[in-house]
Amino acid sequence: MRKIHTAYILLALLLPLMLFTGCQNKKERTAYRIGFSQCVGTDLWRKTMLDEMKIELSLHPGTKFIYTDAQNSSSKQIAHVRKMLRQGIDLLIISPNEAQPLTEIVEEVYNKGIPVVIIDRKTSSALYTAYVGADNYQLGKMAGEYIGSTSKGKASVLEVMGLPGSSPAIERDRGFRDGLKQFPDVHIATKVYGDWLKPNTRRQLARIKDELPGIDAVFAHNDVMASGVSESLQALQTASAARIVGVDALPGQGGGLQMIAGKVIDASVLYPTGGKEAIATAFKILNKEPFSRENILKSLVIDSANVQLMNLQWDKVQSQQKDIEHQQLLIAEQQNIYNNQQIVLDIIVIALVLTVIFGGLAFYSLNENRKINKSLNAKNGEIMSQRNQLLEMSARAEVATEAKLNFFTNVSHEFRTPLTLILSPLQDMMNNQKLMAMEGKSMRLIHQNSHRLLRMVNQIIDYRKIEYDKQSIKTAEGNLVAFVRDVVDNFRMHAQKQHISLTISSAESDIKCWFDAAMLEKVFFNLLANAIKFTGEKGRIKVKITRLNDHVEIDVQDTGVGMSTEELKLVFDHFYQSDHIPLNGSGIGLSLSKEIVALHHGHINVTSEKWHGSTFTVSLPLGNTHLSDDERSVLPGNWAGMETRSAIYNADIKEPVKVTDNRPFDEPKHHSILIVEDNTELLDYLADKFSADYEVFTATTGTDAITKAYELVPDLILSDVVLPEVSGKTLCEKLKSDVRTSHIPIILLTAQGSMEQQISGINAMADLYITKPFNMEHLQASVNNLLHNRRLLKDRFTSDITPLERASGSRQIDKKFLNDFAGIVEQNLSNDKFNVDDICKVIGVSRIQLYRKVKALLGCSITDYILNRRLKKATYLLLNEDMTIAEITYAVGFSNPNYFATVFKGKYNCTPSEYKRKTQV
């Protein structure tokens, strides 16, 4: 109860500070950082847009506004945006100079989770948050309607267009022509391109000066070119003969409003900059308020009737902006004063609260110390009792561990008897030429893997003897160079088979050293076997023996795959095996080697670099002063029979196996299988078993398998889980998530048989998860069953019922693909130019991948599918619509009624007219 009361007291003391801090936090405002990259338009247009933004930003004090002007350079604009990203912004507003070059950087900003508001021009992608801009088509149309409505009788119009090929020029021209359609007496007499610039406009008008006297009205795509037209007409003394209409109507010095007021031009269509709307939309996005993604700005025609009103409104807005800025300065000064006073008040309150808290804590500590002292004596007694119990449990655990190790060692010993009974009869069978001719390949596989198992059993027993039985060595003096040379000679044949250069070098032919030959040979057996195992064809293995002052070093250097820094730290650990390079051993070979070298009072080190080979260095002391009497033998060193003992290490070296992707067969196979396995013996075995019924492709790494799956699109994939580079589970997830390969059934084979590992494999979207060792008949039946189910699914898709109605049983990504595919075909049935390339562009896959995907899911070609859909729609139109045969022909994408009738009759055994008549009857 005292603890509870104390807690309440502390809470009451802390509450004023918490409430005070909370009030302070409430007063803080969220300060956003908004970046704006401007690039397009005239200087006046850009200035007007920026002024509108500043006016709107004045309603949101505290906002950091980062502004850059790229001066019509796409590369500068990209660099400006990247700099804003490094500075850290909450939202980007951009007026892109060009659509395509700016698409990538806009997508990058959007994909980082930063909202993007685009002004005036869009990019080539839909990855943006909101768009603000005017409709150029409507601007042109309003200009056409204005000129038409103000013209009296017939009128000839000159159109001065912007930059050739630019989207604003194209849209304004199209809208202008549509606006004049309702005025048949008004027509466009001529067009010129002013490229948005006054000098270019004047040069173009000088070329057609003879035609200018007959012009009644001029439509320029911006006010700058309209000003150029006015100057050119004045130079020709025809200014009163033509009315000039521009686009922009910007305020300020040199703007369209000033031109209209000064009667330089007659009217201008307002082209809103969108600055105000962009800032308003930005704050709706940042404040999580509802907003419109597409914001098309409205416009109006400004002439002498309303120009004064527009100027007055702009002057009033400018005046209000100055007032707001002045008020913000005053508020900032007051805020600084308030902040300084608040800091002083905070310090006083915090000091007071801390004083009260520390006093309460001191009183609380005194009471707690008394309680603690009382409980310590009781806990000391409990600890002593628990210590005695732990000692008893430790003794019992040690006895149990020793019993387990003894059982483990005895079982390992017992393995030798059945292995001997396997190897001896097997050797007799291999000596029989008839049996070798029939089943030689299988018997050699059994023989090799039996030796491999025997090696692992021997290593486990040796490890038990050294680690737990404290086995000692019996050394004798011998020629270490001759000993190592004999070891190397036992591996030369296997090195030659794999085209590996195996050499040994020594500056001296006789180096006397004390060593236990039976134990030390296991070290070099392990090192050489590993070197050959991890060195590819045409690699090199060098063994170098060097005498130093008081010791000798033996280097085993290879040009194999090497090891990473993380692997180097663990390479001598008990039972360690790399996840990326699966081994066929027990994981104790190098650990055992390290223990044996340590018994010789030496040490073993390794240096390695990934993909650049490894070097193992064994260092042994010279002389015998470091050896005890028990470690010395009176018998001379003898390493006879080394060839027999090295056989079990040679058996663990993979023989070069040639596995071809396309195996010869007498008749074409209906299905193909991709087998992925890094163990070439198992890969060759599986390929041999399946090649009789299937076309077999193979891969030994996860990366190679993914590439071949995309290129070949097999009917089924059989993969190991532990693979170099990319694991089988990752391979499965990647292929199942790709529209090109999502339909392919995948079977995972693995030695990872726990329930958690099996669930992980199924979660990776594998169709089947089979543990090793597996029954071959079960595996073949599983493959046949998956392919049979895929055929049933294909039959459902290829029925006369639309895939949209029948695709519910397929996987989600396949359903989406079929829905998209069917939708594209349905939308283009009336297009007689529609082809496979059009579908590829929309879906985003290559032609060959689309063919294989549709063939795998629907069992028919794309052309046949499109033809069947057209005929299906034709039957619907014949029965339900009042259309002629010719109209139906063109509605379903046939260019000729005769050809349509021929194809229809081939499908339904009657002409379209007969079909309609029979069905109606």
Residue pairs with C-beta under 8 A, 6 or more apart in sequence:
2 367
6 364
6 367
9 360
10 357
10 360
10 361
10 364
13 353
13 356
13 357
13 360
14 353
14 357
16 349
16 353
17 349
17 350
17 353
20 346
20 349
24 342
24 346
29 61
29 62
30 62
31 62
31 63
31 64
32 60
32 63
32 64
32 90
32 91
32 283
32 286
33 63
33 64
33 66
33 87
33 88
33 89
33 90
33 91
34 63
34 64
34 65
34 66
34 89
34 90
34 91
34 92
34 93
34 279
34 282
35 66
35 68
35 81
35 84
35 87
35 89
35 91
35 92
35 93
36 53
36 65
36 66
36 67
36 68
36 92
36 93
36 94
37 68
37 70
37 77
37 80
37 81
37 84
37 92
37 93
37 94
37 95
38 46
38 49
38 50
38 67
38 68
38 69
38 70
38 95
39 69
39 70
39 71
39 72
39 73
39 74
39 76
39 77
39 95
39 96
39 97
40 72
40 95
40 96
40 97
40 120
40 121
41 49
41 95
41 120
41 273
42 196
42 222
42 224
44 250
44 252
44 253
44 254
44 255
45 248
45 250
45 273
46 69
47 252
48 250
48 251
48 252
48 255
48 273
48 275
49 95
49 119
49 273
49 274
49 275
50 67
50 275
51 275
51 318
51 321
52 273
52 275
52 276
52 279
53 65
53 275
53 276
53 278
53 279
54 65
54 321
55 276
55 317
55 320
55 321
55 324
56 275
56 276
56 279
56 280
57 63
57 65
57 279
58 321
58 324
58 325
58 328
60 279
60 283
61 328
61 331
66 84
66 87
66 89
68 77
68 80
68 83
68 84
70 76
70 77
70 80
70 97
72 97
73 97
74 96
74 97
74 98
74 101
74 102
75 101
77 94
77 96
77 97
77 102
78 101
78 102
78 105
81 92
81 94
81 105
81 109
82 105
84 92
85 109
85 112
85 114
89 114
90 114
90 115
90 286
91 114
91 115
91 116
91 117
91 282
91 285
91 286
92 109
92 114
92 115
92 116
92 117
93 116
93 117
93 119
93 278
93 279
93 282
94 102
94 106
94 116
94 117
94 118
94 119
95 118
95 119
95 120
95 121
96 102
96 106
96 118
96 121
96 122
96 123
99 121
99 122
99 123
99 124
100 123
100 124
102 123
103 123
103 124
103 125
106 116
106 118
106 123
106 125
106 127
106 128
107 123
107 125
107 127
109 116
110 116
110 127
110 128
110 129
111 127
115 129
115 130
115 282
115 285
115 286
116 127
116 128
116 129
116 130
117 128
117 129
117 130
117 131
117 132
117 278
117 281
117 282
117 285
118 128
118 130
118 131
118 132
118 133
119 131
119 132
119 133
119 273
119 274
119 275
119 278
120 132
120 133
120 134
120 273
120 274
121 133
121 167
122 128
122 131
122 133
129 285
129 293
130 281
130 285
130 291
130 292
130 293
130 294
130 295
131 293
131 294
131 295
132 274
132 277
132 278
132 281
132 295
132 297
133 274
133 295
133 296
133 297
134 271
134 272
134 274
134 296
134 297
134 299
135 171
135 296
135 297
135 299
136 167
136 168
136 171
136 172
136 175
137 171
137 172
137 174
137 175
137 178
138 175
138 299
139 172
139 175
139 247
139 269
139 271
139 299
140 171
140 172
140 173
140 174
140 175
140 176
140 177
140 178
140 179
141 175
141 176
141 178
141 179
142 175
142 179
142 269
142 299
142 300
142 301
143 172
143 175
143 176
143 179
143 219
143 245
143 247
143 269
143 301
144 175
144 176
144 177
144 178
144 179
144 180
144 219
145 179
145 180
145 182
146 179
146 245
146 267
146 269
146 301
146 303
147 155
147 157
147 179
147 180
147 186
147 217
147 219
147 243
147 245
148 179
148 180
148 182
148 183
148 186
149 183
150 243
151 183
151 185
151 186
151 216
151 217
153 185
154 185
154 186
155 185
155 186
155 187
155 216
155 217
156 187
156 189
156 214
156 215
156 216
156 217
157 180
157 186
157 187
157 188
157 189
157 215
157 216
157 217
157 218
157 219
158 188
158 189
158 190
158 191
158 192
158 211
158 212
158 215
158 217
158 218
158 219
158 229
158 242
159 173
159 176
159 188
159 190
159 191
159 192
159 218
159 219
160 191
160 192
160 193
160 194
160 201
160 204
160 205
160 218
160 219
160 220
160 221
160 225
160 226
160 228
160 229
161 169
161 172
161 173
161 191
161 192
161 193
161 194
161 221
162 168
162 169
162 172
162 193
162 194
162 195
162 196
162 221
162 222
162 225
163 169
163 193
163 195
163 196
164 193
164 195
168 221
169 193
169 221
172 221
172 247
173 191
173 221
176 188
176 219
177 188
180 186
180 187
180 188
186 217
189 211
189 214
189 215
190 208
190 211
190 215
192 201
192 204
192 205
192 207
192 208
193 200
193 204
194 200
194 201
194 204
194 220
194 221
194 225
194 228
195 201
196 221
196 222
196 224
196 225
197 224
197 225
197 228
198 224
198 225
198 227
198 228
198 231
199 228
200 228
201 220
201 224
201 225
201 228
201 229
201 232
202 228
202 231
202 232
205 212
205 228
205 229
205 232
206 232
209 232
209 236
212 232
212 233
212 236
212 238
212 242
213 236
213 238
213 241
215 238
215 241
215 242
216 241
216 242
216 243
217 242
217 243
217 244
217 245
218 226
218 229
218 233
218 242
218 243
218 244
218 245
219 245
220 226
220 228
220 229
220 244
220 245
220 246
220 247
221 246
221 247
222 246
222 247
222 248
222 271
223 246
223 247
223 248
223 249
223 250
223 255
223 256
223 259
223 265
223 268
224 246
224 248
225 246
226 244
226 245
226 246
226 247
226 256
226 259
226 264
226 265
226 268
227 246
227 259
227 264
227 265
229 244
229 265
230 239
230 244
230 259
230 264
230 265
233 239
233 241
233 242
233 244
243 266
243 267
244 264
244 265
244 266
244 267
245 265
245 266
245 267
245 268
245 269
245 301
246 256
246 259
246 265
246 267
246 268
246 269
247 268
247 269
247 271
248 255
248 256
248 268
248 269
248 270
248 271
249 255
249 256
249 257
249 260
249 268
249 269
249 270
249 271
249 302
249 310
250 256
250 257
250 271
250 273
251 257
251 258
251 310
251 311
251 314
252 258
252 314
256 265
256 268
256 302
257 268
257 302
257 307
257 310
257 311
257 314
259 265
259 268
260 266
260 267
260 268
260 302
260 303
260 304
260 307
261 304
261 307
261 308
261 311
263 304
266 303
266 304
267 301
267 302
267 303
267 304
268 301
268 302
268 303
269 299
269 300
269 301
269 302
270 299
270 300
270 301
270 302
271 299
272 297
272 298
272 299
274 295
274 297
277 295
277 297
281 291
281 292
281 295
283 289
284 290
284 291
285 291
302 310
402 468
405 464
405 468
408 460
408 464
409 460
409 461
409 464
412 457
412 460
412 461
412 464
413 461
415 453
415 457
416 454
416 457
419 450
419 453
419 454
419 457
422 446
422 450
423 447
423 450
423 451
423 454
426 443
426 446
426 447
426 450
427 447
429 435
429 443
430 436
430 440
430 443
430 444
430 447
435 443
436 443
445 681
445 685
447 651
448 651
448 655
448 681
449 651
450 651
451 647
451 648
451 650
451 651
451 652
452 584
452 585
452 648
452 651
452 652
454 648
455 585
455 648
455 649
455 651
455 652
456 585
456 586
458 648
459 585
459 586
459 588
459 589
459 592
460 586
460 588
462 522
462 592
463 574
463 588
463 591
463 592
463 595
465 471
466 592
466 595
466 596
466 599
467 595
471 599
472 599
472 630
472 631
473 516
473 519
473 596
473 599
473 600
473 631
474 516
474 631
474 632
474 633
475 514
475 515
475 516
475 600
475 624
475 627
475 631
475 632
475 633
475 637
476 514
476 515
476 516
476 517
476 632
476 633
476 635
476 636
476 637
476 638
477 512
477 513
477 514
477 624
477 636
477 637
478 512
478 513
478 514
478 515
478 517
478 636
478 637
478 639
479 510
479 511
479 512
480 511
480 512
480 513
480 515
480 545
480 552
480 554
480 620
481 506
481 508
481 509
481 510
481 511
481 545
482 510
483 515
483 517
483 520
483 521
483 637
483 639
484 504
484 524
484 543
484 545
484 554
485 504
486 639
486 642
487 521
487 524
487 525
487 528
487 642
487 646
488 502
488 504
488 524
488 528
488 543
490 642
490 643
490 646
490 650
491 502
491 528
491 529
491 532
491 646
491 650
492 502
494 532
494 650
494 653
494 655
495 501
495 502
495 532
495 541
496 502
497 655
497 656
498 532
498 535
498 536
498 537
498 539
498 656
499 537
499 538
500 532
500 535
500 537
500 538
500 539
500 540
500 541
501 539
501 540
501 541
502 532
502 541
502 543
503 540
503 541
503 542
503 543
504 542
504 543
504 544
504 545
505 542
505 543
505 544
505 545
506 544
506 545
506 546
507 546
507 547
508 545
508 547
511 545
511 547
511 552
512 622
513 552
513 620
513 622
514 623
514 624
514 627
514 632
515 600
515 620
515 637
516 599
516 600
516 633
517 637
517 638
517 639
518 639
519 596
519 599
519 600
520 596
520 600
521 639
521 642
521 645
521 646
522 592
522 593
522 596
523 593
523 596
523 597
523 604
523 618
524 554
524 556
524 618
525 645
525 646
525 649
526 589
526 590
526 592
526 593
526 649
527 556
527 593
527 616
527 618
528 541
528 543
528 556
528 649
529 589
529 649
529 650
529 652
529 653
530 589
530 590
531 541
531 556
531 558
531 560
531 614
531 616
532 541
532 558
532 653
533 583
533 652
533 653
533 654
534 558
534 560
534 561
534 581
534 614
535 541
535 558
535 559
535 560
535 613
536 560
536 561
537 656
539 558
539 559
539 560
540 558
540 559
541 556
541 557
541 558
541 559
542 555
542 556
542 557
542 558
543 554
543 555
543 556
543 557
544 554
544 555
544 557
545 552
545 553
545 554
546 552
546 553
546 555
547 622
550 621
550 622
550 623
551 602
551 619
551 620
551 621
551 622
552 619
552 620
552 622
553 617
553 618
553 619
554 617
554 618
554 620
555 615
555 616
555 617
556 615
556 616
556 617
556 618
557 613
557 614
557 615
558 613
558 614
558 615
559 612
559 613
560 613
560 614
561 581
561 610
561 611
562 608
562 609
562 610
562 611
562 612
562 613
562 614
563 571
563 578
563 606
563 608
563 609
563 610
563 614
564 610
567 578
567 608
568 606
568 608
570 576
571 590
571 606
572 590
572 591
572 594
572 604
572 606
573 591
574 587
574 588
574 591
575 586
575 587
575 588
575 591
576 587
576 591
577 583
577 585
577 587
579 722
580 724
580 725
581 724
582 678
582 679
582 722
582 723
582 724
584 652
584 654
584 679
585 652
593 604
594 604
597 603
597 604
597 618
597 619
597 620
600 620
600 621
601 620
601 621
601 626
601 627
602 618
602 619
602 620
602 621
603 619
604 616
604 617
604 618
604 619
605 616
605 617
605 619
606 614
606 615
606 616
606 617
607 614
607 615
607 617
608 614
608 615
624 632
654 679
654 680
654 681
655 681
656 680
657 680
657 681
657 683
657 684
659 680
659 683
659 684
659 687
659 698
660 698
661 696
661 697
661 698
662 695
662 697
663 687
663 691
663 695
663 696
665 691
665 692
665 695
668 695
669 693
669 694
669 695
671 693
671 694
671 695
671 715
671 716
671 787
672 694
672 695
672 696
672 697
672 712
672 714
672 715
672 716
673 690
673 694
673 695
673 696
673 697
673 714
673 715
673 716
673 717
673 718
673 783
674 697
674 698
674 699
674 705
674 708
674 709
674 712
674 714
674 716
674 717
674 718
674 719
675 683
675 686
675 687
675 690
675 696
675 697
675 698
675 699
675 718
675 719
676 698
676 699
676 700
676 702
676 705
676 717
676 718
676 719
676 720
676 723
676 728
676 731
677 683
677 686
677 698
677 700
677 719
677 720
677 749
678 700
678 701
678 720
678 722
678 723
678 724
679 720
680 700
683 698
683 700
686 718
687 696
687 698
689 776
689 780
690 696
690 718
690 780
690 783
694 715
694 783
697 708
697 712
697 714
699 705
699 708
700 724
701 723
701 724
701 725
701 726
702 723
702 724
702 725
702 726
702 727
702 728
702 730
702 731
703 725
703 726
705 717
705 719
705 723
705 726
705 731
706 726
706 731
706 734
706 735
708 714
709 717
709 735
709 741
709 744
710 738
710 740
710 741
710 849
713 740
713 741
713 744
713 849
713 852
713 853
713 856
714 744
715 744
715 745
715 787
715 790
715 856
716 744
716 745
716 746
716 747
716 783
716 786
716 787
717 735
717 744
717 745
717 746
717 747
718 747
718 749
718 779
718 783
719 728
719 731
719 732
719 746
719 747
719 748
719 749
720 728
720 748
720 749
720 750
721 727
721 728
721 729
721 748
721 749
721 750
721 752
721 761
722 728
722 750
722 751
722 752
723 731
726 734
728 748
728 750
729 748
729 760
729 761
729 764
729 766
730 764
732 746
732 748
732 761
732 764
732 765
732 766
733 764
733 765
735 741
735 742
735 744
735 746
736 742
736 746
736 764
736 765
736 811
736 813
737 765
737 813
739 813
739 816
739 817
739 843
739 845
739 853
740 845
740 849
740 852
740 853
742 811
742 813
742 814
742 817
743 790
743 810
743 811
743 814
743 853
743 856
743 857
744 856
745 767
745 768
745 786
745 787
745 790
746 765
746 766
746 767
746 768
747 766
747 767
747 768
747 769
747 770
747 779
747 782
747 783
747 786
748 761
748 764
748 766
748 768
748 769
748 770
749 770
749 771
749 772
749 774
749 779
750 757
750 761
750 769
750 770
750 771
750 772
751 771
751 772
752 758
752 761
752 771
753 771
753 772
758 769
758 771
761 769
762 769
767 786
768 782
768 786
770 778
770 779
770 782
790 856
793 809
793 810
793 857
794 856
794 857
794 858
794 859
795 859
796 806
796 809
797 803
797 806
797 807
797 810
797 818
797 857
797 858
797 859
798 858
798 859
798 860
799 806
800 872
802 822
803 818
803 819
803 821
803 822
803 858
804 818
804 819
804 822
804 823
807 814
807 815
807 818
807 819
808 815
810 818
810 857
814 857
817 843
817 853
817 857
818 857
818 858
820 842
820 843
821 839
821 843
821 854
822 869
824 838
824 839
824 842
824 843
825 839
825 865
825 866
825 869
826 869
828 834
828 838
828 893
829 866
829 869
829 870
829 873
829 891
829 892
829 893
830 890
830 891
830 892
830 893
831 893
832 890
832 893
832 894
832 895
834 866
834 893
836 847
836 850
836 851
836 862
836 863
837 847
839 850
839 862
840 846
840 847
840 850
843 850
845 853
850 862
851 861
851 862
854 860
854 861
854 862
854 865
855 861
858 865
860 868
867 903
868 907
870 892
870 893
870 894
871 892
871 903
871 904
871 907
871 908
873 891
873 892
874 888
874 891
874 892
874 900
874 904
874 912
875 908
875 915
877 883
877 888
877 891
877 892
878 888
878 912
878 915
878 916
878 919
879 916
879 919
879 920
881 888
883 891
885 897
885 900
885 901
885 912
885 913
886 897
888 900
888 912
889 896
889 897
889 900
892 900
894 900
894 903
900 912
901 911
901 912
904 910
904 911
904 912
904 915
905 911
908 915
910 918
